[in-house]
Amino acid sequence: MLDAFFRIHDFLVAKASMPIRRKLMDEIDWNDRLIAIKGGRGVGKTDFLLCRAKEIEQAWREELEAAAKMKGHRKRRLQRPCLYVSMNDFYFTEHTLTQLASAFVRQGGSYLFLDQLFKYPNWSRELRRCHAKYPELHIVFCATPVMPIDEENHDLIDIVKTYNLRGFSFREYLNLQTGLRFRPYTLPEILQHHSSISREICERVKPLSYFKEYLYHGYYPSYLESSCFDAELLKTMNSQLEVDVLMIKQIDVACLHKLRKLLYILMCETPCALNVSSLSEEIGLSRATTMNYIKYLKDSRLINLLYPENKNFPMKPSKVYMHNTNLVNMNFTREATPMDLYETCFYTFVHGSHKVNATERNAMFVVDNKYYFDVREEAPLRDTIRPTAIGDLEMGRGNIIPLWLLGFLY
């Protein structure tokens, strides 16, 4: 029964490669029995699963080889430890995930990697059934950002551990381009020691010579494989709208044009304050529906919403950003200014691991309710009273910090 699945698994795992080791790979507790890898389209979730499967199989083969060399050691059964399965396989039109898990466990399997799970009906209920029925089985699955996980899903609320896979950080991009192995830094480390950290890095590489390229195409791993990055990213964006929003949120396909128009308007204006009434009138939707669509765009990781401190949806955000600078550059009718890119970049770098809000104080951002930040294009002649991230700066001083260095937070 599983032979066909293993043939596909072997082919995909053999081809799988991770040009750089993602930081998340070492942050996950792989002993957890149900793990969700959540991330936007194009950030490498499938490759992440396949590379983890490859690691497990390599360790398994090494264990077999070591056992075979031991004199008098009883020969072990060749039990395959892991299996990658895409849930869009036609097998699942007449069979259940529980049946697959049962067959896999009977053959001695222990790690089941599931992709395209959102296409399988009642997926959360089946995951819970497998979790309860097969205590020796570890399941790791990819999740789109709009799939209900954790507190949003009563089937999984107490059994799943969710991790977020983001696009390449500037550190990961720089390591990939140069072959170097720079480590990540915490925000307190950067705030306190940014001068010495940036000096050490700049002694080995000139980060600004890579930074502009990163802002254009460095967030998505697909730039490594695609001969036309713009076309590939456009396809990714349309999949986010047509699948992550329309299909999973069960929105009428007739509304796709209005959803696309809403995204286009935001692309033309971000970073910007949000005028919901004007947007509603322009796309021909009610104010409430427009706010819901904006939330869907945010959940699918096409845009980011900056809220005042202690505020969140359904309150109106203070500002709207594209999710990352690669998306900013997909607006071919308006050239983004350096400040558009730098503001968006700051939010992308910091909000993945920290809480970022607008503030009523005379600053652009407040991070974790205590660090007040400004973002500027060029460094001022004098030091500033608060941390200021400078886009066009290689090494800083005092409170003046190179923006690229915040790309070392992960």
C-alpha positions as CSV (number, residue, x, y, z in Angstrom):
1,M,0.0,0.0,0.0
2,L,2.8,2.5,0.9
3,D,5.2,1.6,-1.9
4,A,3.9,4.3,-4.3
5,F,4.2,6.9,-1.5
6,F,7.7,5.8,-0.7
7,R,8.7,6.1,-4.4
8,I,7.6,9.7,-4.4
9,H,9.2,10.3,-1.0
10,D,12.5,8.9,-2.1
11,F,12.6,11.0,-5.3
12,L,11.7,14.2,-3.5
13,V,14.0,13.7,-0.5
14,A,16.9,12.9,-2.9
15,K,16.4,16.2,-4.7
16,A,15.8,18.2,-1.5
17,S,18.5,20.6,-0.5
18,M,18.8,23.4,2.0
19,P,21.4,25.9,0.7
20,I,21.7,27.3,4.2
21,R,20.5,25.7,7.4
22,R,17.4,27.6,8.5
23,K,17.6,28.8,12.1
24,L,14.1,27.3,12.8
25,M,15.5,23.8,12.2
26,D,17.4,23.9,15.5
27,E,14.7,25.7,17.4
28,I,12.0,23.1,17.0
29,D,11.6,20.4,19.7
30,W,11.3,17.4,17.4
31,N,10.2,15.3,20.3
32,D,6.8,16.9,20.1
33,R,4.3,14.5,18.6
34,L,2.3,17.1,16.5
35,I,4.1,20.0,15.0
36,A,2.8,22.7,12.6
37,I,5.2,24.5,10.4
38,K,3.3,27.7,9.5
39,G,4.5,30.1,6.9
40,G,3.5,32.2,3.8
41,R,3.7,30.8,0.3
42,G,7.2,30.8,-1.2
43,V,9.2,30.7,2.0
44,G,10.3,27.1,1.7
45,K,7.9,25.0,3.9
46,T,8.0,21.9,1.6
47,D,11.8,22.0,1.3
48,F,12.0,22.4,5.1
49,L,9.9,19.2,5.6
50,L,11.9,17.3,3.0
51,C,15.3,18.3,4.5
52,R,14.2,17.2,8.0
53,A,13.1,13.9,6.5
54,K,16.5,13.6,4.9
55,E,18.2,14.2,8.2
56,I,16.2,11.5,9.9
57,E,16.9,9.0,7.1
58,Q,20.6,9.8,7.2
59,A,20.8,9.2,10.9
60,W,18.8,6.0,10.5
61,R,21.2,4.7,7.8
62,E,24.2,5.5,9.9
63,E,22.7,3.6,12.8
64,L,22.1,0.6,10.6
65,E,25.7,0.7,9.3
66,A,27.1,0.9,12.8
67,A,24.9,-2.0,13.9
68,A,26.0,-4.1,11.0
69,K,29.6,-3.7,11.9
70,M,29.1,-5.1,15.4
71,K,30.0,-8.8,15.6
72,G,27.2,-11.0,16.6
73,H,24.6,-8.2,16.3
74,R,21.3,-9.5,15.2
75,K,20.2,-8.1,11.9
76,R,17.5,-5.4,12.2
77,R,14.4,-5.1,10.1
78,L,14.6,-2.4,7.5
79,Q,11.9,-0.2,8.9
80,R,11.6,3.1,7.1
81,P,11.5,5.8,9.9
82,C,9.8,8.6,8.0
83,L,7.4,9.3,5.1
84,Y,6.6,12.5,3.3
85,V,3.0,12.6,1.8
86,S,1.2,15.3,-0.1
87,M,-2.5,15.3,0.9
88,N,-3.6,16.2,-2.7
89,D,-2.9,12.6,-3.7
90,F,-5.9,10.8,-5.2
91,Y,-5.5,8.1,-2.6
92,F,-7.3,10.4,-0.2
93,T,-10.5,10.5,-2.3
94,E,-11.4,7.0,-0.9
95,H,-9.0,6.6,2.1
96,T,-8.4,8.6,5.3
97,L,-5.4,10.0,6.9
98,T,-6.0,7.7,9.8
99,Q,-5.8,4.7,7.5
100,L,-2.5,5.9,6.1
101,A,-1.1,6.5,9.6
102,S,-2.2,3.0,10.6
103,A,-0.4,1.4,7.7
104,F,2.7,3.4,8.3
105,V,2.9,2.6,12.0
106,R,2.4,-1.1,11.3
107,Q,5.5,-1.0,9.1
108,G,7.5,0.6,11.9
109,G,7.3,4.2,10.8
110,S,7.6,7.0,13.4
111,Y,7.7,10.3,11.5
112,L,4.9,11.3,9.1
113,F,5.4,14.6,7.2
114,L,2.2,16.0,5.7
115,D,2.0,18.7,3.0
116,Q,-1.0,20.4,1.4
117,L,-3.1,19.4,4.4
118,F,-5.6,22.2,3.9
119,K,-6.9,20.3,0.8
120,Y,-8.0,17.4,3.0
121,P,-11.5,17.6,4.6
122,N,-11.8,17.5,8.4
123,W,-8.0,17.6,8.6
124,S,-7.8,18.8,12.2
125,R,-10.2,16.1,13.4
126,E,-8.2,13.4,11.7
127,L,-4.9,14.8,13.2
128,R,-6.4,14.5,16.6
129,R,-7.6,11.0,16.0
130,C,-4.1,10.0,14.8
131,H,-2.5,11.7,17.8
132,A,-4.7,9.8,20.2
133,K,-4.6,6.4,18.4
134,Y,-0.8,6.2,17.6
135,P,1.3,7.5,20.6
136,E,4.5,6.3,18.9
137,L,3.8,8.5,15.8
138,H,5.2,12.0,15.3
139,I,3.4,14.1,12.7
140,V,4.8,17.3,11.2
141,F,2.6,19.3,8.8
142,C,2.8,22.4,6.7
143,A,0.2,25.0,7.5
144,T,-0.7,28.1,5.5
145,P,-1.1,31.3,7.6
146,V,-4.9,31.3,7.3
147,M,-5.4,27.7,8.5
148,P,-6.9,27.7,12.0
149,I,-4.3,26.3,14.4
150,D,-3.7,26.6,18.2
151,E,-6.4,28.6,20.0
152,E,-8.4,28.9,16.8
153,N,-9.0,25.2,16.5
154,H,-10.7,23.1,19.3
155,D,-9.4,19.9,17.8
156,L,-5.8,20.9,18.1
157,I,-5.7,23.4,20.9
158,D,-4.0,21.3,23.5
159,I,-1.8,19.0,21.3
160,V,-0.2,21.0,18.5
161,K,3.1,23.0,18.7
162,T,3.2,25.7,16.1
163,Y,6.4,27.2,14.6
164,N,6.6,30.0,12.1
165,L,8.9,29.7,9.1
166,R,9.7,33.1,7.6
167,G,11.4,34.1,4.4
168,F,15.2,34.6,4.4
169,S,16.5,37.1,6.9
170,F,19.2,39.4,5.6
171,R,21.7,37.3,7.7
172,E,20.6,34.1,5.9
173,Y,20.7,35.8,2.5
174,L,24.2,37.2,3.2
175,N,25.5,33.8,4.4
176,L,24.0,32.2,1.3
177,Q,25.6,34.7,-1.1
178,T,29.0,34.8,0.6
179,G,29.4,31.3,2.0
180,L,30.1,32.8,5.4
181,R,28.4,31.7,8.6
182,F,27.4,34.8,10.6
183,R,25.3,34.0,13.7
184,P,22.1,35.8,14.7
185,Y,21.9,38.4,17.5
186,T,19.2,39.4,19.9
187,L,17.7,42.9,19.9
188,P,19.4,43.8,23.3
189,E,22.7,42.6,21.9
190,I,22.3,44.9,18.8
191,L,21.2,47.9,20.8
192,Q,24.1,47.6,23.2
193,H,26.9,46.4,21.0
194,H,25.9,47.3,17.4
195,S,29.1,49.2,16.7
196,S,31.4,46.3,17.5
197,I,29.1,43.8,15.9
198,S,28.9,45.7,12.6
199,R,32.6,46.3,12.7
200,E,33.4,42.6,13.0
201,I,31.0,41.8,10.1
202,C,32.3,44.6,7.9
203,E,35.8,43.3,8.3
204,R,34.7,40.2,6.4
205,V,32.1,41.5,4.0
206,K,30.5,44.8,2.8
207,P,26.9,44.2,3.7
208,L,25.5,47.3,1.9
209,S,26.7,45.9,-1.4
210,Y,24.2,43.0,-0.8
211,F,21.5,44.9,1.0
212,K,19.8,46.5,-2.0
213,E,19.6,43.1,-3.8
214,Y,18.1,41.6,-0.7
215,L,15.4,44.3,-0.6
216,Y,14.5,43.4,-4.2
217,H,14.6,39.6,-4.2
218,G,16.2,38.2,-1.1
219,Y,13.2,37.3,1.1
220,Y,11.9,34.4,-1.0
221,P,14.1,31.3,-1.5
222,S,12.6,31.0,-5.0
223,Y,15.1,33.6,-6.3
224,L,17.7,30.8,-6.3
225,E,15.8,28.7,-8.8
226,S,13.7,31.1,-10.9
227,S,15.1,32.6,-14.1
228,C,12.5,35.4,-13.7
229,F,11.9,36.3,-10.0
230,D,9.1,38.8,-10.7
231,A,7.1,36.2,-12.6
232,E,7.6,33.6,-9.8
233,L,6.6,36.1,-7.1
234,L,3.5,37.1,-9.1
235,K,2.5,33.5,-9.3
236,T,3.0,33.2,-5.5
237,M,0.9,36.2,-4.8
238,N,-2.0,35.0,-6.9
239,S,-1.8,31.6,-5.1
240,Q,-2.1,33.4,-1.8
241,L,-5.2,35.2,-3.1
242,E,-6.9,32.3,-4.9
243,V,-6.0,29.5,-2.5
244,D,-5.1,30.9,0.9
245,V,-7.8,33.4,0.9
246,L,-10.6,32.3,-1.4
247,M,-10.5,28.6,-1.0
248,I,-9.6,28.3,2.7
249,K,-11.8,31.2,3.8
250,Q,-14.5,30.0,1.5
251,I,-15.1,33.3,-0.3
252,D,-17.1,33.4,-3.5
253,V,-14.7,33.3,-6.5
254,A,-16.7,36.2,-8.0
255,C,-15.1,38.4,-5.3
256,L,-11.6,37.6,-6.5
257,H,-11.5,40.7,-8.7
258,K,-12.4,43.0,-5.8
259,L,-9.8,41.3,-3.5
260,R,-7.1,41.7,-6.2
261,K,-8.2,45.4,-6.6
262,L,-7.9,45.9,-2.9
263,L,-4.4,44.5,-2.8
264,Y,-3.4,46.6,-5.8
265,I,-4.6,49.8,-4.2
266,L,-2.7,49.0,-1.1
267,M,0.4,48.2,-3.1
268,C,0.2,51.6,-4.8
269,E,0.0,53.5,-1.5
270,T,1.8,51.6,1.3
271,P,3.3,52.5,3.7
272,C,0.1,54.5,4.4
273,A,-2.6,55.2,6.9
274,L,-5.8,53.2,6.3
275,N,-8.9,55.0,5.0
276,V,-11.5,52.2,5.2
277,S,-14.4,54.3,3.9
278,S,-12.5,55.4,0.8
279,L,-11.3,51.8,0.1
280,S,-14.8,50.5,0.6
281,E,-16.3,52.9,-1.9
282,E,-13.5,52.3,-4.5
283,I,-13.9,48.6,-4.5
284,G,-17.7,48.5,-4.0
285,L,-17.8,46.6,-0.7
286,S,-19.2,47.4,2.7
287,R,-16.9,48.7,5.4
288,A,-17.1,45.5,7.4
289,T,-16.4,43.3,4.4
290,T,-13.5,45.5,3.4
291,M,-12.0,45.2,6.9
292,N,-12.4,41.4,6.8
293,Y,-10.6,41.3,3.4
294,I,-7.8,43.4,4.8
295,K,-7.5,41.0,7.7
296,Y,-7.3,38.1,5.2
297,L,-4.5,39.8,3.3
298,K,-2.7,40.2,6.5
299,D,-3.2,36.6,7.6
300,S,-2.0,35.3,4.2
301,R,1.2,37.4,4.7
302,L,0.7,39.8,1.8
303,I,0.4,42.9,4.0
304,N,1.3,43.9,7.6
305,L,-0.9,46.1,9.9
306,L,0.7,48.4,12.4
307,Y,-1.6,49.0,15.4
308,P,-1.3,51.4,18.3
309,E,-0.2,50.0,21.6
310,N,-2.8,47.7,23.2
311,K,-4.9,47.7,20.0
312,N,-5.6,45.0,17.5
313,F,-8.2,43.8,15.0
314,P,-11.0,44.7,14.5
315,M,-9.7,48.2,15.5
316,K,-8.4,50.3,12.6
317,P,-4.6,50.0,12.2
318,S,-2.4,53.1,12.3
319,K,-0.6,52.1,9.1
320,V,-0.5,49.4,6.4
321,Y,2.8,47.9,5.0
322,M,3.4,45.3,2.5
323,H,4.6,42.1,4.2
324,N,8.2,42.5,2.9
325,T,10.1,44.7,0.5
326,N,10.1,42.1,-2.3
327,L,6.3,42.7,-2.5
328,V,6.8,46.4,-2.4
329,N,8.8,46.2,-5.6
330,M,6.0,44.3,-7.4
331,N,4.2,47.5,-7.9
332,F,5.3,48.4,-11.5
333,T,3.3,51.6,-11.7
334,R,5.1,53.4,-8.9
335,E,8.7,53.3,-7.9
336,A,9.1,52.8,-4.2
337,T,11.1,55.5,-2.4
338,P,14.1,54.4,-0.2
339,M,12.1,55.3,2.9
340,D,9.2,53.1,1.8
341,L,11.6,50.2,1.6
342,Y,13.4,51.0,4.8
343,E,10.2,51.4,6.9
344,T,8.8,48.2,5.5
345,C,12.1,46.4,6.0
346,F,12.3,47.5,9.6
347,Y,8.9,46.1,10.3
348,T,9.6,42.8,8.5
349,F,12.9,42.3,10.4
350,V,11.6,43.1,13.8
351,H,8.0,41.9,14.1
352,G,8.7,38.2,13.6
353,S,10.2,37.9,17.1
354,H,9.0,41.1,18.8
355,K,5.8,43.1,19.2
356,V,5.9,46.2,17.0
357,N,3.4,49.0,17.4
358,A,2.7,52.6,16.5
359,T,3.2,55.1,19.3
360,E,1.8,58.5,20.3
361,R,5.3,59.6,21.2
362,N,7.5,61.3,18.6
363,A,8.8,58.1,17.1
364,M,7.9,55.7,14.3
365,F,7.7,52.5,16.2
366,V,7.7,51.1,19.7
367,V,9.1,47.5,20.1
368,D,8.0,45.3,23.0
369,N,6.4,48.4,24.6
370,K,9.8,49.8,25.7
371,Y,12.2,50.4,22.7
372,Y,11.2,53.5,20.7
373,F,12.6,53.5,17.2
374,D,13.0,55.9,14.3
375,V,13.9,54.9,10.7
376,R,15.8,57.2,8.4
377,E,17.4,57.1,5.0
378,E,20.7,58.8,6.0
379,A,22.4,59.2,9.3
380,P,22.1,62.6,11.0
381,L,25.3,64.6,11.8
382,R,24.6,64.3,15.6
383,D,23.6,61.4,17.7
384,T,19.9,60.8,18.3
385,I,18.0,60.5,21.6
386,R,16.4,57.2,20.7
387,P,17.5,54.2,18.6
388,T,17.4,55.1,14.9
389,A,17.8,52.6,12.1
390,I,19.6,54.1,9.1
391,G,19.0,52.5,5.7
392,D,22.1,53.8,3.9
393,L,24.7,53.1,6.7
394,E,27.4,50.5,7.1
395,M,28.5,51.1,10.7
396,G,26.8,53.1,13.4
397,R,27.6,55.0,16.5
398,G,25.7,55.8,19.7
399,N,21.9,55.4,19.0
400,I,22.5,55.4,15.2
401,I,22.2,51.7,14.0
402,P,22.6,50.3,10.5
403,L,19.2,49.0,9.4
404,W,20.8,45.9,7.7
405,L,22.1,44.7,11.2
406,L,18.5,44.3,12.3
407,G,18.3,41.6,9.6
408,F,20.5,39.5,11.9
409,L,17.7,39.0,14.5
410,Y,17.1,35.6,13.0
